[in-house]
Amino acid sequence: MARGHQKIQSQQKNAKKQEQLKKGQGSDQKTAAQKALVHKCTVCMAQMPDPKTYKQHFESRHPKATMPPELVDVVA
């Protein structure tokens, strides 16, 4: 019966290890994606990765609003 008990302990230890690996990978991807979104729309608070995308968003979603000064000279 000793081997049966060792087997159960080994399975529990492996399950705990796999859970920690899965949890660690998920948060790393999420934080990396969040760090990439550095520009924030002043009207709708949507986040964009670069000024070109931000300007395209602003022109298509908010055509009546005045363009923010940081987007005036950006070439889209």
Chimera marker file (.cmm) of the C-alpha trace (Angstrom):
<marker_set name="trace">
<marker id="1" x="0.000" y="0.000" z="0.000" r="1" g="1" b="0" radius="0.5"/>
<marker id="2" x="2.990" y="2.288" z="0.394" r="1" g="1" b="0" radius="0.5"/>
<marker id="3" x="3.363" y="2.676" z="-3.358" r="1" g="1" b="0" radius="0.5"/>
<marker id="4" x="-0.289" y="3.721" z="-3.691" r="1" g="1" b="0" radius="0.5"/>
<marker id="5" x="0.223" y="6.487" z="-1.126" r="1" g="1" b="0" radius="0.5"/>
<marker id="6" x="3.402" y="7.687" z="-2.869" r="1" g="1" b="0" radius="0.5"/>
<marker id="7" x="1.553" y="7.737" z="-6.173" r="1" g="1" b="0" radius="0.5"/>
<marker id="8" x="-1.209" y="9.967" z="-4.785" r="1" g="1" b="0" radius="0.5"/>
<marker id="9" x="1.323" y="12.338" z="-3.230" r="1" g="1" b="0" radius="0.5"/>
<marker id="10" x="3.251" y="12.522" z="-6.489" r="1" g="1" b="0" radius="0.5"/>
<marker id="11" x="0.080" y="13.308" z="-8.460" r="1" g="1" b="0" radius="0.5"/>
<marker id="12" x="-0.900" y="16.055" z="-6.035" r="1" g="1" b="0" radius="0.5"/>
<marker id="13" x="2.578" y="17.569" z="-6.148" r="1" g="1" b="0" radius="0.5"/>
<marker id="14" x="2.581" y="17.501" z="-9.968" r="1" g="1" b="0" radius="0.5"/>
<marker id="15" x="-0.910" y="19.064" z="-10.153" r="1" g="1" b="0" radius="0.5"/>
<marker id="16" x="0.185" y="21.891" z="-7.848" r="1" g="1" b="0" radius="0.5"/>
<marker id="17" x="3.323" y="22.478" z="-9.935" r="1" g="1" b="0" radius="0.5"/>
<marker id="18" x="1.346" y="22.557" z="-13.202" r="1" g="1" b="0" radius="0.5"/>
<marker id="19" x="-1.166" y="25.012" z="-11.712" r="1" g="1" b="0" radius="0.5"/>
<marker id="20" x="1.606" y="27.391" z="-10.682" r="1" g="1" b="0" radius="0.5"/>
<marker id="21" x="3.188" y="27.224" z="-14.146" r="1" g="1" b="0" radius="0.5"/>
<marker id="22" x="-0.147" y="27.941" z="-15.835" r="1" g="1" b="0" radius="0.5"/>
<marker id="23" x="-0.894" y="30.826" z="-13.483" r="1" g="1" b="0" radius="0.5"/>
<marker id="24" x="2.545" y="32.360" z="-14.056" r="1" g="1" b="0" radius="0.5"/>
<marker id="25" x="2.298" y="32.246" z="-17.848" r="1" g="1" b="0" radius="0.5"/>
<marker id="26" x="-1.160" y="33.821" z="-17.998" r="1" g="1" b="0" radius="0.5"/>
<marker id="27" x="-0.270" y="36.865" z="-15.944" r="1" g="1" b="0" radius="0.5"/>
<marker id="28" x="2.943" y="37.498" z="-17.876" r="1" g="1" b="0" radius="0.5"/>
<marker id="29" x="1.087" y="37.688" z="-21.189" r="1" g="1" b="0" radius="0.5"/>
<marker id="30" x="-1.603" y="39.878" z="-19.707" r="1" g="1" b="0" radius="0.5"/>
<marker id="31" x="0.835" y="42.353" z="-18.182" r="1" g="1" b="0" radius="0.5"/>
<marker id="32" x="2.918" y="42.480" z="-21.377" r="1" g="1" b="0" radius="0.5"/>
<marker id="33" x="-0.174" y="43.228" z="-23.445" r="1" g="1" b="0" radius="0.5"/>
<marker id="34" x="-1.250" y="45.924" z="-20.992" r="1" g="1" b="0" radius="0.5"/>
<marker id="35" x="2.189" y="47.577" z="-21.105" r="1" g="1" b="0" radius="0.5"/>
<marker id="36" x="2.026" y="47.749" z="-24.912" r="1" g="1" b="0" radius="0.5"/>
<marker id="37" x="-1.106" y="49.923" z="-24.790" r="1" g="1" b="0" radius="0.5"/>
<marker id="38" x="0.465" y="53.280" z="-24.017" r="1" g="1" b="0" radius="0.5"/>
<marker id="39" x="-1.838" y="55.792" z="-25.749" r="1" g="1" b="0" radius="0.5"/>
<marker id="40" x="-5.277" y="56.512" z="-24.305" r="1" g="1" b="0" radius="0.5"/>
<marker id="41" x="-8.108" y="58.197" z="-26.206" r="1" g="1" b="0" radius="0.5"/>
<marker id="42" x="-9.215" y="61.401" z="-24.505" r="1" g="1" b="0" radius="0.5"/>
<marker id="43" x="-12.864" y="60.893" z="-25.505" r="1" g="1" b="0" radius="0.5"/>
<marker id="44" x="-13.666" y="57.207" z="-24.957" r="1" g="1" b="0" radius="0.5"/>
<marker id="45" x="-10.601" y="56.145" z="-22.893" r="1" g="1" b="0" radius="0.5"/>
<marker id="46" x="-9.784" y="53.287" z="-25.302" r="1" g="1" b="0" radius="0.5"/>
<marker id="47" x="-6.125" y="52.268" z="-25.292" r="1" g="1" b="0" radius="0.5"/>
<marker id="48" x="-3.945" y="51.996" z="-28.409" r="1" g="1" b="0" radius="0.5"/>
<marker id="49" x="-0.369" y="50.770" z="-28.923" r="1" g="1" b="0" radius="0.5"/>
<marker id="50" x="0.963" y="53.586" z="-31.130" r="1" g="1" b="0" radius="0.5"/>
<marker id="51" x="0.130" y="57.147" z="-32.274" r="1" g="1" b="0" radius="0.5"/>
<marker id="52" x="-0.723" y="56.072" z="-35.834" r="1" g="1" b="0" radius="0.5"/>
<marker id="53" x="-3.440" y="53.719" z="-34.616" r="1" g="1" b="0" radius="0.5"/>
<marker id="54" x="-4.604" y="56.351" z="-32.152" r="1" g="1" b="0" radius="0.5"/>
<marker id="55" x="-5.016" y="58.946" z="-34.926" r="1" g="1" b="0" radius="0.5"/>
<marker id="56" x="-6.914" y="56.481" z="-37.149" r="1" g="1" b="0" radius="0.5"/>
<marker id="57" x="-9.171" y="55.640" z="-34.208" r="1" g="1" b="0" radius="0.5"/>
<marker id="58" x="-9.776" y="59.283" z="-33.437" r="1" g="1" b="0" radius="0.5"/>
<marker id="59" x="-10.596" y="60.192" z="-37.052" r="1" g="1" b="0" radius="0.5"/>
<marker id="60" x="-13.014" y="57.295" z="-37.497" r="1" g="1" b="0" radius="0.5"/>
<marker id="61" x="-14.704" y="57.210" z="-34.069" r="1" g="1" b="0" radius="0.5"/>
<marker id="62" x="-14.731" y="60.889" z="-33.096" r="1" g="1" b="0" radius="0.5"/>
<marker id="63" x="-14.907" y="62.964" z="-36.315" r="1" g="1" b="0" radius="0.5"/>
<marker id="64" x="-16.690" y="65.914" z="-34.656" r="1" g="1" b="0" radius="0.5"/>
<marker id="65" x="-14.301" y="66.196" z="-31.698" r="1" g="1" b="0" radius="0.5"/>
<marker id="66" x="-11.211" y="68.384" z="-31.938" r="1" g="1" b="0" radius="0.5"/>
<marker id="67" x="-7.967" y="66.528" z="-32.589" r="1" g="1" b="0" radius="0.5"/>
<marker id="68" x="-5.637" y="66.347" z="-29.568" r="1" g="1" b="0" radius="0.5"/>
<marker id="69" x="-2.414" y="68.337" z="-30.067" r="1" g="1" b="0" radius="0.5"/>
<marker id="70" x="-0.212" y="65.227" z="-29.859" r="1" g="1" b="0" radius="0.5"/>
<marker id="71" x="-1.937" y="63.779" z="-32.979" r="1" g="1" b="0" radius="0.5"/>
<marker id="72" x="-1.823" y="66.832" z="-35.240" r="1" g="1" b="0" radius="0.5"/>
<marker id="73" x="1.578" y="66.074" z="-36.797" r="1" g="1" b="0" radius="0.5"/>
<marker id="74" x="1.256" y="62.248" z="-36.835" r="1" g="1" b="0" radius="0.5"/>
<marker id="75" x="1.129" y="60.748" z="-40.332" r="1" g="1" b="0" radius="0.5"/>
<marker id="76" x="-1.550" y="58.065" z="-40.472" r="1" g="1" b="0" radius="0.5"/>
<link id1="1" id2="2" r="1" g="1" b="0" radius="0.2"/>
<link id1="2" id2="3" r="1" g="1" b="0" radius="0.2"/>
<link id1="3" id2="4" r="1" g="1" b="0" radius="0.2"/>
<link id1="4" id2="5" r="1" g="1" b="0" radius="0.2"/>
<link id1="5" id2="6" r="1" g="1" b="0" radius="0.2"/>
<link id1="6" id2="7" r="1" g="1" b="0" radius="0.2"/>
<link id1="7" id2="8" r="1" g="1" b="0" radius="0.2"/>
<link id1="8" id2="9" r="1" g="1" b="0" radius="0.2"/>
<link id1="9" id2="10" r="1" g="1" b="0" radius="0.2"/>
<link id1="10" id2="11" r="1" g="1" b="0" radius="0.2"/>
<link id1="11" id2="12" r="1" g="1" b="0" radius="0.2"/>
<link id1="12" id2="13" r="1" g="1" b="0" radius="0.2"/>
<link id1="13" id2="14" r="1" g="1" b="0" radius="0.2"/>
<link id1="14" id2="15" r="1" g="1" b="0" radius="0.2"/>
<link id1="15" id2="16" r="1" g="1" b="0" radius="0.2"/>
<link id1="16" id2="17" r="1" g="1" b="0" radius="0.2"/>
<link id1="17" id2="18" r="1" g="1" b="0" radius="0.2"/>
<link id1="18" id2="19" r="1" g="1" b="0" radius="0.2"/>
<link id1="19" id2="20" r="1" g="1" b="0" radius="0.2"/>
<link id1="20" id2="21" r="1" g="1" b="0" radius="0.2"/>
<link id1="21" id2="22" r="1" g="1" b="0" radius="0.2"/>
<link id1="22" id2="23" r="1" g="1" b="0" radius="0.2"/>
<link id1="23" id2="24" r="1" g="1" b="0" radius="0.2"/>
<link id1="24" id2="25" r="1" g="1" b="0" radius="0.2"/>
<link id1="25" id2="26" r="1" g="1" b="0" radius="0.2"/>
<link id1="26" id2="27" r="1" g="1" b="0" radius="0.2"/>
<link id1="27" id2="28" r="1" g="1" b="0" radius="0.2"/>
<link id1="28" id2="29" r="1" g="1" b="0" radius="0.2"/>
<link id1="29" id2="30" r="1" g="1" b="0" radius="0.2"/>
<link id1="30" id2="31" r="1" g="1" b="0" radius="0.2"/>
<link id1="31" id2="32" r="1" g="1" b="0" radius="0.2"/>
<link id1="32" id2="33" r="1" g="1" b="0" radius="0.2"/>
<link id1="33" id2="34" r="1" g="1" b="0" radius="0.2"/>
<link id1="34" id2="35" r="1" g="1" b="0" radius="0.2"/>
<link id1="35" id2="36" r="1" g="1" b="0" radius="0.2"/>
<link id1="36" id2="37" r="1" g="1" b="0" radius="0.2"/>
<link id1="37" id2="38" r="1" g="1" b="0" radius="0.2"/>
<link id1="38" id2="39" r="1" g="1" b="0" radius="0.2"/>
<link id1="39" id2="40" r="1" g="1" b="0" radius="0.2"/>
<link id1="40" id2="41" r="1" g="1" b="0" radius="0.2"/>
<link id1="41" id2="42" r="1" g="1" b="0" radius="0.2"/>
<link id1="42" id2="43" r="1" g="1" b="0" radius="0.2"/>
<link id1="43" id2="44" r="1" g="1" b="0" radius="0.2"/>
<link id1="44" id2="45" r="1" g="1" b="0" radius="0.2"/>
<link id1="45" id2="46" r="1" g="1" b="0" radius="0.2"/>
<link id1="46" id2="47" r="1" g="1" b="0" radius="0.2"/>
<link id1="47" id2="48" r="1" g="1" b="0" radius="0.2"/>
<link id1="48" id2="49" r="1" g="1" b="0" radius="0.2"/>
<link id1="49" id2="50" r="1" g="1" b="0" radius="0.2"/>
<link id1="50" id2="51" r="1" g="1" b="0" radius="0.2"/>
<link id1="51" id2="52" r="1" g="1" b="0" radius="0.2"/>
<link id1="52" id2="53" r="1" g="1" b="0" radius="0.2"/>
<link id1="53" id2="54" r="1" g="1" b="0" radius="0.2"/>
<link id1="54" id2="55" r="1" g="1" b="0" radius="0.2"/>
<link id1="55" id2="56" r="1" g="1" b="0" radius="0.2"/>
<link id1="56" id2="57" r="1" g="1" b="0" radius="0.2"/>
<link id1="57" id2="58" r="1" g="1" b="0" radius="0.2"/>
<link id1="58" id2="59" r="1" g="1" b="0" radius="0.2"/>
<link id1="59" id2="60" r="1" g="1" b="0" radius="0.2"/>
<link id1="60" id2="61" r="1" g="1" b="0" radius="0.2"/>
<link id1="61" id2="62" r="1" g="1" b="0" radius="0.2"/>
<link id1="62" id2="63" r="1" g="1" b="0" radius="0.2"/>
<link id1="63" id2="64" r="1" g="1" b="0" radius="0.2"/>
<link id1="64" id2="65" r="1" g="1" b="0" radius="0.2"/>
<link id1="65" id2="66" r="1" g="1" b="0" radius="0.2"/>
<link id1="66" id2="67" r="1" g="1" b="0" radius="0.2"/>
<link id1="67" id2="68" r="1" g="1" b="0" radius="0.2"/>
<link id1="68" id2="69" r="1" g="1" b="0" radius="0.2"/>
<link id1="69" id2="70" r="1" g="1" b="0" radius="0.2"/>
<link id1="70" id2="71" r="1" g="1" b="0" radius="0.2"/>
<link id1="71" id2="72" r="1" g="1" b="0" radius="0.2"/>
<link id1="72" id2="73" r="1" g="1" b="0" radius="0.2"/>
<link id1="73" id2="74" r="1" g="1" b="0" radius="0.2"/>
<link id1="74" id2="75" r="1" g="1" b="0" radius="0.2"/>
<link id1="75" id2="76" r="1" g="1" b="0" radius="0.2"/>
</marker_set>
